[in-house]
């Protein structure tokens, strides 16, 4: 079985399906912990409103799978189609950071929590703040690209690393 | 058995994805004081955390073999498109966490205050230069707190001589000053100079042990944090105050006028405002 040249054989392919004692032990432990959470949630239903909370847990997963994840995939493909090869990882990285920062900022930019009688809640100008942070993120991305170009002038002509 | 294992693995993805997103979304909304739901945030967040952690344990067990095999292979796979590879993706996730941390941590780390462009609070923005979570109007205590009939009542099993003190009587007791921090679990903090009567002195005057366990009650009729407990160490600490003044002025009503509790090593929500009653165990 050893190929010529005395190289060790390649490691066996990873198992396609989970299984084995470790898997079942972990799954059992995990589901016990999940059970503690579910029982706790149900036992205090006056405060936790399990139907309302469940709506948000399931709703979040549905919005993520049907909307956010496909959008991220399409955006990633678009970058591969449009951006020069050398730019792609940096642009994709900057998009990940920008997306996280933008999603975090939605409630503070929109000011949903503002109360006219309490000036200490959301005191900033978060539209300007978000613009500044995103500007810094993309300036950093441009800097990374510039440094990489200077560091490896031939990089654009080389092909995929193996 | 392969089919069953596969089913269990897939099933645990529902609490994993749904739970993680719930924790992230409700937590981010909470620090922005946005509540587009009907459940009580802290207790629901707590129990969904158990569900999410359990799903994570189950998921790690399911992916352990494949992760080990992938890490044993020399070299990371490079995408043919030239896009982000695995290491690049992890770097981007770390960068996103780092940027968000830098843009918010100034609400508790004063030297980084100028970087806090996305922080929901500023440590010096609020009445008397200290932020407020719940106003007196929001807690519906405006009339009770300003009433001339206000009394601080000290009673309970551990008390030999129950007290009913007016604000003037509290002012005439020996005062103590302490520099203490309001540290909110929502991520902001603010340090201030407080002046008032140590809880232990009031307990002694009521004939209770100065290190008695105490339940502190607010004028608030409702709300999850209208009472807070003091353990023995907290009661006995001379810096645990029934504060009457903040930065040398009478407390602003949004900071708990006439009397608020402030002590070391307590989360912000347990620094009970508009204190009306000490129940001594």
Interface residues (C-beta under 8 A of the other chain):
Chain A: X11 X12 X13 X14 X15 X17 X18 X19 X20 X22 X23 X24 X25 X26 X27 X29 X30 X31 X32 X33 X34 X35 X36 X37 X38 X40 X41 X44 X47 X48 X49 X52 X53 X56 X57 X58 X60 X61 X63 X64 X65 X76 X79 X80 X85 X86 X88 X89 X92 X93 X96 X97 X99 X100 X101 X103 X104 X105 X107 X108 X112 X113 X114 X115 X117 X118 X119 X120 X121 X122 X123 X124 X126 X128 X129 X130 X132 X133 X136 X137 X160 X161 X162
Chain B: X1 X2 X5 X6 X8 X9 X12 X14 X15 X17 X18 X19 X21 X22 X25 X26 X28 X29 X32 X33 X34 X35 X36 X37 X38 X39 X40 X43 X44 X46 X47 X48 X49 X50 X51 X52 X53 X54 X55 X56 X57 X58 X59 X60 X61 X62 X63 X64 X65 X66 X69 X70 X72 X73 X78 X80 X81 X82 X83 X84 X85 X88 X89 X91 X92 X93 X95 X96 X97 X99 X100 X103 X116 X117 X118 X119 X120 X121 X122 X125 X126 X127 X130 X131 X132 X133 X135 X137 X138 X254
